[in-house]
Amino acid sequence: MTFFGRKLPCGPRRAAIVLCVGFVACAPPAMAATRSVWELTPYRIQLIVAVEQVTKLPAGLQAELQQELIARIDSVVGTPWDVTPAVPSQALKRLLVSDIEMVAVESLPEESLEFDKVMLVSVTTAPPGYRVHSRELDVRTRVFGTTVSRPVWQAEKLRDVAFGAIWKAFAPLAQIENTKGSLVTLRLRAAGLESRDKTLPWVGVGDVFRPLVRYNDRHGNIRRIAQIPWTFLVVDKVAADQLQCKLYSGLRSPLSGRRRGRLEQLALAVIPPHGSTRLTLRCRTKPKQALAGYSVYVGTPGSKAKRLLGRTDYQGDITVPPSEHPLSILTVASGGRPLARLPIVPGMEPHLKAAVVDDDQRLEAEGFVTGLQESLVDLVARREVLMALAEKQLDDGRFAEAGAVIRQLRQLQTRDQFGRMLNTQQKKIFSDDPAVQRKIDALFADTRKQLRQYVDPEPIDRLAKRLSGFRGQGAGVRGQGQDFRENVELQVLNPDP
């Protein structure tokens, strides 16, 4: 039997899905609008259990534990999970009991990919008792979840501890329904099916989802999966079958508002691993160049408070430890200027690399411009004082003194001299990153604008012309004598270059 181009499994599972579809078709319009097949379709889960072969564990424990787990899941979870047991091959069993995290998609039997999820469970000996490990593969997104490990002191407690590990490792799947700015609506898989234990916490406020994009062919088969980097969704409100989330991303437009037939925008819950991640910063235009000495600040969703985590070492590395909230919002800064926003879940990936703007050239340009602007402020202040003094001396008829002050003004640094300094330095500072280069150009352009505005030679020229005008006034000029005329001619009208 096929449904929407997909072959349905035979037996009770098919009957359950058909009943769900019939329920939606016969439901009132309001209910049909809010609950679709997605919310009313249970997770088809393949359960694979492996027990380490040691003398202290019974030979039939693996099969017995698997059956007890299925019975426990049916009595606690019920309808939302449709569990099918599977016996692992010897090769897969060895992988599970040696290191469950070594299991890859290729390690699983082909029929495993017909399910929605594959739940892996292994039991190993660990003094003074045993240890249960559980890990999930979400088949639709091809993503392995966080490994959950639990100690067991007595063999009689294996079933309860294993079920707890399975429940903890289970990651709910959702469809991205709507995106409006930083607000995202999710439709949760099987949310319309009630579990037997009504107190089970499926999803809560503060839980984190990571978005993924699945590309299908014309038959609905997977072509590839794209994980959206530096992007997470945090549940803000749980309402009926929908989740209202806030988007945190280091990208400008990580989610598309358009819906396409062969493209699925999905969101998979993140199980906090409570570990650390080593973050490496590299230059965006030169990937081999490490960014050392960059400041990294850390914050949490919904809070504006940030604290300095540290600075990158000579290799551009910094360790991000776990925090109270699963999601950490990192801000990379250089010279007090934020350069990148990187939301991460510490421990989800052991090592992450981020391509960040190399801000060293901008800092060099900013340092030069800041020093030049300080000199400019000092120059402008001296000009204003001297021009005010010259104006007062001219008003009082002290022309010789005014001529001496005007000569001091002529000896100050000029706009052209500052401009040559700017041109020389700008030729030395260049960045391969267009964004950084635009900032450098803006720094120099702003300084040139200040030069044109505050170091204009025209006010000094007006003072000199005013002083020279007194040469035609006999009384004023005669009162100053021949020395004054020489000062005017030599010091004001013909200043040194």
PATORZA-972612 format. One record per residue (C-alpha): residue number from 0; residue in one letter; chain; y, x, z. Coordinates in nm, 3 decimals. Each point is the difference from the previous one (the first is absolute). Example, Ala and Ser with C-alpha at 12.3 -4.5 7.8 and 13.67 -1.06 7.14 Angstrom:
! PATORZA-972612
lolo / gulum / zaba / yy / xx / zz
0 / A / A / -0.450 / 1.230 / 0.780
1 / S / A / 0.344 / 0.137 / -0.066
//
This chain:
! PATORZA-972612
lolo / gulum / zaba / yy / xx / zz
0 / M / A / 0.000 / 0.000 / 0.000
1 / T / A / 0.348 / 0.127 / -0.082
2 / F / A / 0.335 / -0.086 / 0.157
3 / F / A / 0.330 / 0.123 / -0.141
4 / G / A / -0.189 / 0.249 / -0.213
5 / R / A / -0.199 / 0.141 / 0.296
6 / K / A / -0.370 / -0.036 / 0.060
7 / L / A / -0.074 / -0.162 / 0.335
8 / P / A / -0.294 / 0.108 / 0.215
9 / C / A / -0.296 / -0.235 / 0.030
10 / G / A / -0.117 / -0.181 / 0.309
11 / P / A / 0.196 / -0.113 / 0.306
12 / R / A / 0.303 / 0.219 / -0.078
13 / R / A / 0.052 / -0.177 / -0.333
14 / A / A / -0.036 / -0.336 / 0.166
15 / A / A / 0.261 / 0.091 / 0.260
16 / I / A / 0.249 / 0.109 / -0.265
17 / V / A / -0.062 / -0.312 / -0.209
18 / L / A / 0.056 / -0.215 / 0.310
19 / C / A / 0.330 / 0.183 / 0.065
20 / V / A / 0.113 / -0.060 / -0.357
21 / G / A / -0.097 / -0.366 / 0.024
22 / F / A / 0.185 / -0.028 / 0.329
23 / V / A / 0.318 / 0.132 / -0.160
24 / A / A / -0.039 / -0.230 / -0.301
25 / C / A / -0.044 / -0.307 / 0.222
26 / A / A / 0.262 / 0.099 / 0.255
27 / P / A / 0.336 / -0.176 / 0.022
28 / P / A / 0.275 / 0.157 / -0.217
29 / A / A / 0.180 / 0.152 / 0.300
30 / M / A / -0.311 / 0.177 / 0.124
31 / A / A / -0.102 / 0.111 / -0.349
32 / A / A / 0.342 / 0.155 / -0.046
33 / T / A / -0.029 / 0.209 / 0.316
34 / R / A / -0.368 / 0.091 / -0.010
35 / S / A / -0.156 / 0.136 / -0.317
36 / V / A / -0.345 / 0.140 / -0.078
37 / W / A / 0.121 / 0.339 / 0.126
38 / E / A / 0.058 / -0.129 / 0.354
39 / L / A / -0.324 / -0.200 / -0.001
40 / T / A / -0.232 / 0.266 / -0.138
41 / P / A / -0.198 / 0.197 / 0.261
42 / Y / A / -0.039 / 0.376 / -0.010
43 / R / A / -0.334 / 0.100 / -0.152
44 / I / A / -0.100 / 0.299 / 0.213
45 / Q / A / -0.290 / 0.237 / -0.049
46 / L / A / -0.114 / 0.149 / 0.332
47 / I / A / -0.169 / 0.342 / -0.011
48 / V / A / -0.132 / 0.141 / 0.328
49 / A / A / -0.144 / 0.348 / 0.050
50 / V / A / -0.151 / 0.133 / 0.324
51 / E / A / -0.061 / 0.368 / 0.061
52 / Q / A / -0.373 / 0.078 / 0.018
53 / V / A / -0.057 / 0.148 / 0.344
54 / T / A / -0.279 / -0.043 / 0.250
55 / K / A / 0.219 / -0.171 / 0.259
56 / L / A / 0.080 / -0.288 / -0.241
57 / P / A / -0.271 / -0.254 / -0.097
58 / A / A / -0.128 / 0.021 / -0.358
59 / G / A / 0.086 / -0.363 / -0.081
60 / L / A / 0.348 / 0.011 / 0.155
61 / Q / A / 0.182 / 0.012 / -0.335
62 / A / A / -0.142 / -0.328 / -0.134
63 / E / A / 0.019 / -0.165 / 0.341
64 / L / A / 0.363 / 0.101 / 0.051
65 / Q / A / 0.094 / -0.123 / -0.345
66 / Q / A / -0.150 / -0.344 / 0.061
67 / E / A / 0.163 / -0.025 / 0.343
68 / L / A / 0.336 / 0.086 / -0.151
69 / I / A / -0.034 / -0.270 / -0.265
70 / A / A / -0.088 / -0.255 / 0.268
71 / R / A / 0.293 / 0.110 / 0.213
72 / I / A / 0.241 / -0.018 / -0.296
73 / D / A / -0.122 / -0.349 / -0.085
74 / S / A / 0.046 / -0.122 / 0.358
75 / V / A / 0.346 / 0.155 / 0.049
76 / V / A / 0.164 / 0.016 / -0.345
77 / G / A / -0.192 / -0.263 / -0.193
78 / T / A / 0.128 / -0.140 / -0.331
79 / P / A / 0.266 / 0.262 / -0.090
80 / W / A / -0.271 / 0.268 / -0.037
81 / D / A / -0.303 / -0.032 / -0.225
82 / V / A / -0.212 / 0.301 / 0.101
83 / T / A / -0.295 / 0.141 / -0.193
84 / P / A / -0.210 / 0.286 / 0.144
85 / A / A / -0.102 / 0.300 / -0.210
86 / V / A / -0.239 / 0.287 / 0.070
87 / P / A / 0.157 / 0.339 / -0.079
88 / S / A / -0.179 / 0.257 / -0.212
89 / Q / A / -0.109 / 0.322 / 0.167
90 / A / A / 0.287 / 0.189 / -0.158
91 / L / A / 0.256 / -0.257 / 0.117
92 / K / A / -0.155 / -0.011 / 0.345
93 / R / A / 0.030 / 0.377 / 0.036
94 / L / A / 0.367 / -0.024 / -0.094
95 / L / A / 0.065 / -0.280 / 0.246
96 / V / A / -0.153 / 0.170 / 0.302
97 / S / A / 0.135 / 0.348 / -0.083
98 / D / A / 0.359 / -0.101 / -0.082
99 / I / A / 0.089 / -0.357 / -0.088
100 / E / A / 0.331 / 0.113 / -0.149
101 / M / A / -0.189 / 0.195 / -0.268
102 / V / A / -0.120 / -0.326 / -0.156
103 / A / A / 0.177 / -0.069 / -0.330
104 / V / A / -0.013 / -0.295 / -0.239
105 / E / A / -0.246 / 0.196 / -0.215
106 / S / A / -0.231 / 0.037 / 0.301
107 / L / A / -0.055 / -0.375 / 0.026
108 / P / A / -0.254 / -0.202 / -0.199
109 / E / A / 0.130 / -0.173 / -0.312
110 / E / A / -0.045 / -0.348 / 0.146
111 / S / A / 0.243 / 0.085 / 0.282
112 / L / A / 0.290 / -0.036 / -0.244
113 / E / A / -0.087 / -0.367 / -0.051
114 / F / A / 0.116 / -0.079 / 0.354
115 / D / A / 0.352 / -0.029 / 0.141
116 / K / A / -0.060 / 0.252 / 0.274
117 / V / A / -0.266 / 0.251 / 0.102
118 / M / A / -0.027 / 0.058 / 0.374
119 / L / A / -0.167 / 0.329 / 0.094
120 / V / A / -0.146 / 0.054 / 0.349
121 / S / A / -0.171 / 0.309 / 0.134
122 / V / A / -0.153 / 0.078 / 0.340
123 / T / A / -0.034 / 0.359 / 0.113
124 / T / A / -0.090 / 0.172 / 0.324
125 / A / A / 0.291 / 0.139 / 0.202
126 / P / A / -0.052 / 0.118 / 0.358
127 / P / A / -0.032 / -0.171 / 0.236
128 / G / A / -0.093 / -0.293 / -0.225
129 / Y / A / 0.076 / -0.107 / -0.356
130 / R / A / 0.294 / -0.050 / -0.232
131 / V / A / 0.064 / -0.281 / -0.247
132 / H / A / 0.210 / 0.059 / -0.312
133 / S / A / 0.127 / -0.275 / -0.230
134 / R / A / 0.192 / 0.026 / -0.324
135 / E / A / 0.099 / -0.256 / -0.262
136 / L / A / 0.030 / 0.016 / -0.376
137 / D / A / 0.223 / -0.267 / -0.150
138 / V / A / -0.165 / -0.040 / -0.339
139 / R / A / 0.287 / -0.178 / -0.169
140 / T / A / 0.241 / 0.286 / 0.067
141 / R / A / -0.262 / 0.280 / 0.021
142 / V / A / 0.155 / 0.115 / 0.327
143 / F / A / -0.195 / 0.133 / 0.297
144 / G / A / 0.146 / -0.094 / 0.335
145 / T / A / 0.039 / 0.190 / 0.325
146 / T / A / -0.322 / 0.108 / 0.169
147 / V / A / -0.043 / -0.162 / 0.340
148 / S / A / -0.218 / 0.184 / 0.254
149 / R / A / -0.122 / -0.136 / 0.333
150 / P / A / -0.212 / 0.164 / 0.272
151 / V / A / -0.310 / -0.182 / 0.130
152 / W / A / -0.159 / 0.094 / 0.330
153 / Q / A / -0.306 / -0.229 / -0.023
154 / A / A / -0.212 / -0.103 / -0.298
155 / E / A / 0.016 / -0.362 / 0.120
156 / K / A / 0.376 / 0.002 / -0.070
157 / L / A / -0.031 / 0.119 / -0.360
158 / R / A / 0.034 / -0.347 / -0.153
159 / D / A / 0.317 / -0.093 / 0.191
160 / V / A / 0.167 / 0.336 / -0.059
161 / A / A / -0.098 / 0.002 / -0.370
162 / F / A / 0.143 / -0.349 / -0.050
163 / G / A / 0.324 / 0.110 / 0.167
164 / A / A / 0.020 / 0.301 / -0.230
165 / I / A / -0.063 / -0.218 / -0.306
166 / W / A / 0.271 / -0.246 / 0.100
167 / K / A / 0.244 / 0.282 / 0.068
168 / A / A / -0.073 / 0.166 / -0.337
169 / F / A / 0.041 / -0.324 / -0.196
170 / A / A / 0.321 / -0.002 / -0.207
171 / P / A / 0.120 / -0.344 / -0.119
172 / L / A / 0.105 / -0.024 / -0.365
173 / A / A / 0.298 / -0.199 / -0.128
174 / Q / A / 0.176 / -0.083 / -0.324
175 / I / A / 0.370 / 0.076 / -0.035
176 / E / A / 0.140 / -0.344 / -0.068
177 / N / A / 0.376 / 0.046 / -0.004
178 / T / A / 0.255 / 0.280 / 0.030
179 / K / A / 0.367 / -0.052 / 0.083
180 / G / A / 0.171 / 0.326 / 0.079
181 / S / A / -0.159 / 0.138 / 0.316
182 / L / A / -0.185 / -0.327 / 0.077
183 / V / A / -0.354 / -0.038 / -0.132
184 / T / A / -0.238 / -0.296 / 0.030
185 / L / A / -0.376 / 0.060 / 0.014
186 / R / A / -0.288 / -0.244 / -0.048
187 / L / A / -0.289 / 0.104 / 0.219
188 / R / A / -0.357 / -0.013 / -0.132
189 / A / A / -0.222 / -0.259 / 0.176
190 / A / A / 0.291 / -0.104 / 0.222
191 / G / A / -0.086 / -0.367 / -0.051
192 / L / A / -0.348 / 0.045 / 0.150
193 / E / A / -0.027 / -0.029 / 0.376
194 / S / A / -0.213 / 0.248 / 0.191
195 / R / A / -0.233 / -0.118 / 0.273
196 / D / A / 0.191 / 0.198 / 0.260
197 / K / A / 0.352 / -0.139 / -0.027
198 / T / A / 0.141 / 0.289 / 0.204
199 / L / A / -0.086 / 0.267 / -0.256
200 / P / A / 0.321 / 0.190 / -0.089
201 / W / A / -0.011 / 0.017 / -0.379
202 / V / A / 0.361 / 0.109 / -0.059
203 / G / A / 0.290 / 0.030 / 0.242
204 / V / A / 0.372 / 0.075 / -0.003
205 / G / A / 0.057 / 0.372 / -0.048
206 / D / A / -0.318 / 0.058 / -0.200
207 / V / A / 0.042 / 0.224 / -0.303
208 / F / A / -0.116 / -0.061 / -0.358
209 / R / A / 0.011 / 0.242 / -0.290
210 / P / A / 0.063 / -0.140 / -0.349
211 / L / A / -0.221 / 0.088 / -0.294
212 / V / A / 0.001 / -0.101 / -0.366
213 / R / A / -0.329 / -0.078 / -0.173
214 / Y / A / -0.009 / 0.013 / -0.380
215 / N / A / -0.275 / -0.211 / -0.159
216 / D / A / -0.141 / -0.025 / -0.351
217 / R / A / -0.031 / -0.328 / -0.188
218 / H / A / -0.323 / -0.083 / 0.187
219 / G / A / 0.153 / 0.057 / 0.344
220 / N / A / -0.177 / 0.332 / 0.053
221 / I / A / 0.188 / 0.278 / 0.165
222 / R / A / 0.169 / 0.259 / -0.219
223 / R / A / 0.185 / 0.193 / 0.267
224 / I / A / 0.163 / -0.030 / 0.340
225 / A / A / 0.352 / 0.125 / 0.070
226 / Q / A / 0.106 / 0.063 / 0.359
227 / I / A / 0.375 / -0.037 / 0.044
228 / P / A / 0.117 / 0.315 / 0.181
229 / W / A / 0.225 / -0.002 / 0.305
230 / T / A / -0.014 / -0.381 / 0.018
231 / F / A / -0.129 / -0.229 / 0.276
232 / L / A / 0.033 / -0.361 / 0.113
233 / V / A / 0.041 / -0.092 / 0.367
234 / V / A / -0.093 / -0.352 / 0.109
235 / D / A / 0.306 / -0.173 / 0.142
236 / K / A / -0.128 / -0.357 / 0.024
237 / V / A / -0.340 / -0.169 / -0.026
238 / A / A / 0.037 / -0.351 / -0.145
239 / A / A / -0.303 / -0.211 / -0.095
240 / D / A / -0.179 / 0.182 / -0.286
241 / Q / A / 0.295 / 0.226 / -0.079
242 / L / A / 0.140 / 0.316 / 0.147
243 / Q / A / 0.371 / 0.076 / -0.006
244 / C / A / 0.045 / 0.377 / -0.021
245 / K / A / 0.279 / 0.254 / -0.015
246 / L / A / -0.014 / 0.267 / -0.266
247 / Y / A / 0.049 / 0.366 / 0.092
248 / S / A / 0.002 / 0.241 / -0.290
249 / G / A / 0.130 / 0.333 / -0.116
250 / L / A / 0.029 / -0.141 / -0.353
251 / R / A / 0.279 / -0.216 / -0.140
252 / S / A / -0.212 / -0.278 / -0.154
253 / P / A / -0.364 / 0.049 / 0.104
254 / L / A / -0.114 / -0.359 / -0.063
255 / S / A / 0.045 / -0.196 / -0.319
256 / G / A / 0.117 / -0.359 / 0.021
257 / R / A / -0.181 / -0.090 / -0.324
258 / R / A / -0.360 / -0.120 / -0.008
259 / R / A / -0.233 / 0.104 / -0.280
260 / G / A / -0.342 / -0.127 / -0.088
261 / R / A / -0.182 / 0.333 / 0.013
262 / L / A / 0.195 / 0.147 / 0.288
263 / E / A / -0.066 / -0.082 / 0.364
264 / Q / A / 0.239 / 0.096 / 0.278
265 / L / A / -0.210 / 0.027 / 0.313
266 / A / A / 0.060 / 0.106 / 0.358
267 / L / A / -0.268 / 0.150 / 0.225
268 / A / A / 0.035 / 0.017 / 0.376
269 / V / A / 0.029 / 0.346 / 0.151
270 / I / A / -0.222 / 0.085 / 0.296
271 / P / A / 0.204 / 0.249 / 0.209
272 / P / A / -0.195 / 0.326 / 0.020
273 / H / A / 0.208 / 0.138 / 0.291
274 / G / A / 0.008 / 0.344 / -0.160
275 / S / A / 0.252 / 0.246 / -0.138
276 / T / A / 0.112 / 0.076 / -0.355
277 / R / A / 0.128 / 0.329 / -0.135
278 / L / A / 0.300 / -0.067 / -0.223
279 / T / A / 0.101 / 0.257 / -0.261
280 / L / A / 0.342 / -0.011 / -0.165
281 / R / A / 0.035 / 0.143 / -0.349
282 / C / A / 0.293 / 0.026 / -0.240
283 / R / A / 0.015 / -0.295 / -0.237
284 / T / A / 0.078 / 0.214 / -0.306
285 / K / A / -0.205 / 0.307 / 0.106
286 / P / A / -0.325 / -0.127 / 0.158
287 / K / A / -0.109 / 0.347 / 0.114
288 / Q / A / 0.318 / 0.057 / 0.198
289 / A / A / -0.035 / -0.082 / 0.371
290 / L / A / 0.295 / -0.162 / 0.177
291 / A / A / 0.033 / 0.186 / 0.328
292 / G / A / 0.237 / -0.086 / 0.283
293 / Y / A / 0.044 / -0.366 / -0.096
294 / S / A / 0.048 / -0.240 / 0.291
295 / V / A / -0.246 / -0.288 / 0.039
296 / Y / A / 0.092 / -0.301 / 0.215
297 / V / A / -0.246 / -0.273 / 0.102
298 / G / A / 0.059 / -0.366 / 0.077
299 / T / A / -0.198 / -0.324 / 0.026
300 / P / A / 0.025 / -0.324 / -0.201
301 / G / A / 0.281 / -0.228 / 0.111
302 / S / A / 0.179 / 0.270 / 0.201
303 / K / A / 0.305 / 0.200 / -0.104
304 / A / A / -0.070 / 0.266 / 0.262
305 / K / A / -0.128 / 0.331 / -0.133
306 / R / A / -0.101 / 0.319 / 0.170
307 / L / A / -0.030 / 0.349 / -0.140
308 / L / A / -0.367 / 0.075 / -0.062
309 / G / A / 0.069 / 0.359 / -0.102
310 / R / A / 0.072 / 0.221 / -0.298
311 / T / A / -0.233 / 0.109 / -0.275
312 / D / A / -0.143 / 0.351 / 0.027
313 / Y / A / 0.015 / 0.270 / -0.266
314 / Q / A / -0.274 / -0.181 / -0.196
315 / G / A / 0.189 / -0.329 / 0.011
316 / D / A / -0.251 / -0.150 / 0.247
317 / I / A / 0.043 / -0.218 / 0.306
318 / T / A / -0.258 / -0.192 / 0.205
319 / V / A / 0.059 / -0.372 / 0.055
320 / P / A / -0.182 / -0.124 / 0.314
321 / P / A / -0.095 / -0.362 / 0.068
322 / S / A / 0.250 / -0.226 / 0.174
323 / E / A / -0.009 / -0.333 / 0.180
324 / H / A / 0.038 / -0.190 / -0.328
325 / P / A / -0.254 / 0.069 / -0.277
326 / L / A / 0.281 / 0.057 / -0.252
327 / S / A / 0.246 / 0.287 / 0.031
328 / I / A / 0.323 / 0.004 / -0.205
329 / L / A / 0.088 / 0.360 / -0.080
330 / T / A / 0.347 / 0.107 / -0.115
331 / V / A / 0.033 / 0.341 / -0.163
332 / A / A / 0.347 / 0.151 / 0.034
333 / S / A / 0.177 / 0.322 / -0.092
334 / G / A / 0.335 / 0.098 / 0.142
335 / G / A / 0.023 / -0.339 / 0.171
336 / R / A / -0.039 / -0.181 / -0.332
337 / P / A / -0.305 / -0.231 / -0.044
338 / L / A / -0.202 / 0.086 / -0.308
339 / A / A / -0.317 / -0.211 / 0.016
340 / R / A / -0.157 / -0.287 / 0.191
341 / L / A / -0.377 / 0.033 / 0.043
342 / P / A / -0.195 / -0.274 / 0.181
343 / I / A / -0.347 / 0.126 / 0.098
344 / V / A / -0.290 / -0.097 / 0.225
345 / P / A / -0.083 / 0.323 / 0.186
346 / G / A / -0.366 / 0.088 / -0.031
347 / M / A / -0.071 / -0.228 / -0.297
348 / E / A / 0.024 / 0.306 / -0.222
349 / P / A / -0.059 / 0.348 / 0.146
350 / H / A / 0.250 / 0.158 / -0.238
351 / L / A / 0.288 / -0.143 / -0.203
352 / K / A / 0.238 / 0.168 / -0.243
353 / A / A / 0.347 / -0.133 / -0.071
354 / A / A / 0.228 / 0.107 / -0.285
355 / V / A / 0.350 / 0.012 / 0.146
356 / V / A / 0.337 / 0.104 / -0.136
357 / D / A / 0.069 / 0.371 / 0.051
358 / D / A / 0.336 / -0.020 / 0.174
359 / D / A / 0.066 / 0.372 / 0.042
360 / Q / A / 0.238 / 0.023 / -0.297
361 / R / A / 0.197 / -0.302 / 0.119
362 / L / A / 0.024 / 0.152 / 0.347
363 / E / A / 0.127 / 0.326 / -0.152
364 / A / A / 0.259 / -0.191 / -0.202
365 / E / A / 0.096 / -0.208 / 0.301
366 / G / A / 0.043 / 0.313 / 0.214
367 / F / A / 0.228 / 0.162 / -0.256
368 / V / A / 0.202 / -0.317 / -0.057
369 / T / A / 0.036 / -0.060 / 0.374
370 / G / A / 0.136 / 0.350 / 0.051
371 / L / A / 0.237 / -0.037 / -0.294
372 / Q / A / 0.120 / -0.338 / 0.126
373 / E / A / 0.075 / 0.150 / 0.341
374 / S / A / 0.213 / 0.264 / -0.174
375 / L / A / 0.161 / -0.278 / -0.200
376 / V / A / 0.091 / -0.195 / 0.314
377 / D / A / 0.160 / 0.311 / 0.148
378 / L / A / 0.191 / 0.065 / -0.324
379 / V / A / 0.131 / -0.357 / -0.020
380 / A / A / 0.118 / 0.015 / 0.360
381 / R / A / 0.187 / 0.328 / -0.059
382 / R / A / 0.155 / -0.138 / -0.322
383 / E / A / 0.128 / -0.311 / 0.178
384 / V / A / 0.156 / 0.202 / 0.281
385 / L / A / 0.170 / 0.247 / -0.237
386 / M / A / 0.126 / -0.269 / -0.239
387 / A / A / 0.145 / -0.198 / 0.288
388 / L / A / 0.171 / 0.317 / 0.124
389 / A / A / 0.142 / 0.079 / -0.347
390 / E / A / 0.132 / -0.355 / -0.037
391 / K / A / 0.177 / 0.028 / 0.336
392 / Q / A / 0.152 / 0.338 / -0.088
393 / L / A / 0.128 / -0.130 / -0.333
394 / D / A / 0.154 / -0.301 / 0.171
395 / D / A / 0.175 / 0.233 / 0.247
396 / G / A / 0.126 / 0.230 / -0.277
397 / R / A / -0.207 / 0.298 / 0.114
398 / F / A / -0.097 / 0.093 / -0.355
399 / A / A / -0.115 / 0.358 / 0.060
400 / E / A / -0.241 / -0.114 / 0.271
401 / A / A / -0.122 / -0.281 / -0.223
402 / G / A / -0.062 / 0.250 / -0.280
403 / A / A / -0.213 / 0.214 / 0.230
404 / V / A / -0.210 / -0.302 / 0.104
405 / I / A / -0.049 / -0.104 / -0.363
406 / R / A / -0.126 / 0.348 / -0.078
407 / Q / A / -0.257 / -0.039 / 0.282
408 / L / A / -0.112 / -0.325 / -0.162
409 / R / A / -0.039 / 0.180 / -0.333
410 / Q / A / -0.226 / 0.259 / 0.164
411 / L / A / -0.248 / -0.261 / 0.133
412 / Q / A / -0.325 / -0.061 / -0.186
413 / T / A / 0.054 / -0.221 / -0.303
414 / R / A / -0.199 / -0.285 / -0.146
415 / D / A / -0.109 / 0.218 / -0.290
416 / Q / A / -0.136 / 0.265 / 0.235
417 / F / A / -0.206 / -0.260 / 0.187
418 / G / A / -0.118 / -0.142 / -0.330
419 / R / A / -0.125 / 0.339 / -0.119
420 / M / A / -0.193 / 0.043 / 0.325
421 / L / A / -0.161 / -0.343 / -0.050
422 / N / A / -0.096 / 0.076 / -0.359
423 / T / A / -0.155 / 0.335 / 0.091
424 / Q / A / -0.207 / -0.146 / 0.283
425 / Q / A / -0.110 / -0.308 / -0.193
426 / K / A / -0.151 / 0.221 / -0.270
427 / K / A / -0.214 / 0.172 / 0.266
428 / I / A / -0.138 / -0.319 / 0.159
429 / F / A / -0.235 / -0.200 / -0.218
430 / S / A / -0.295 / -0.231 / 0.072
431 / D / A / -0.287 / -0.096 / -0.231
432 / D / A / -0.003 / -0.343 / 0.163
433 / P / A / 0.248 / -0.230 / -0.182
434 / A / A / 0.062 / -0.205 / 0.314
435 / V / A / 0.090 / 0.309 / 0.202
436 / Q / A / 0.213 / 0.137 / -0.283
437 / R / A / 0.199 / -0.324 / -0.009
438 / K / A / 0.074 / 0.037 / 0.371
439 / I / A / 0.108 / 0.362 / -0.051
440 / D / A / 0.229 / -0.099 / -0.288
441 / A / A / 0.146 / -0.279 / 0.213
442 / L / A / 0.082 / 0.247 / 0.279
443 / F / A / 0.192 / 0.228 / -0.235
444 / A / A / 0.169 / -0.292 / -0.178
445 / D / A / 0.120 / -0.146 / 0.331
446 / T / A / 0.142 / 0.338 / 0.103
447 / R / A / 0.186 / 0.033 / -0.331
448 / K / A / 0.147 / -0.344 / 0.058
449 / Q / A / 0.128 / 0.111 / 0.339
450 / L / A / 0.151 / 0.311 / -0.160
451 / R / A / 0.190 / -0.208 / -0.252
452 / Q / A / 0.124 / -0.231 / 0.271
453 / Y / A / 0.100 / 0.242 / 0.277
454 / V / A / 0.070 / 0.335 / -0.172
455 / D / A / 0.247 / -0.120 / -0.261
456 / P / A / 0.253 / 0.276 / -0.095
457 / E / A / 0.266 / -0.256 / -0.097
458 / P / A / 0.152 / -0.045 / 0.350
459 / I / A / 0.059 / 0.377 / 0.024
460 / D / A / 0.152 / 0.003 / -0.349
461 / R / A / 0.239 / -0.279 / 0.104
462 / L / A / 0.113 / 0.206 / 0.299
463 / A / A / 0.060 / 0.303 / -0.224
464 / K / A / 0.200 / -0.209 / -0.249
465 / R / A / 0.206 / -0.149 / 0.279
466 / L / A / 0.080 / 0.347 / 0.130
467 / S / A / 0.090 / 0.131 / -0.345
468 / G / A / 0.234 / -0.295 / -0.047
469 / F / A / 0.224 / 0.137 / 0.266
470 / R / A / 0.076 / 0.303 / -0.224
471 / G / A / 0.256 / -0.210 / -0.185
472 / Q / A / 0.172 / -0.104 / 0.319
473 / G / A / 0.263 / 0.265 / 0.051
474 / A / A / 0.074 / -0.058 / 0.365
475 / G / A / -0.359 / -0.010 / 0.107
476 / V / A / -0.102 / 0.297 / -0.207
477 / R / A / 0.309 / 0.212 / 0.075
478 / G / A / -0.062 / -0.059 / 0.367
479 / Q / A / -0.338 / 0.170 / -0.030
480 / G / A / 0.120 / 0.302 / -0.210
481 / Q / A / -0.173 / 0.211 / -0.257
482 / D / A / -0.315 / 0.053 / 0.212
483 / F / A / -0.070 / -0.370 / -0.007
484 / R / A / 0.025 / -0.018 / -0.380
485 / E / A / -0.242 / 0.288 / -0.035
486 / N / A / -0.244 / -0.167 / 0.239
487 / V / A / 0.014 / -0.322 / -0.197
488 / E / A / -0.052 / 0.176 / -0.331
489 / L / A / -0.269 / 0.242 / 0.110
490 / Q / A / -0.191 / -0.198 / 0.266
491 / V / A / 0.025 / -0.362 / -0.110
492 / L / A / 0.066 / -0.029 / -0.370
493 / N / A / -0.229 / 0.291 / -0.087
494 / P / A / -0.277 / 0.000 / 0.264
495 / D / A / -0.279 / 0.257 / -0.008
496 / P / A / -0.304 / -0.112 / -0.203
//
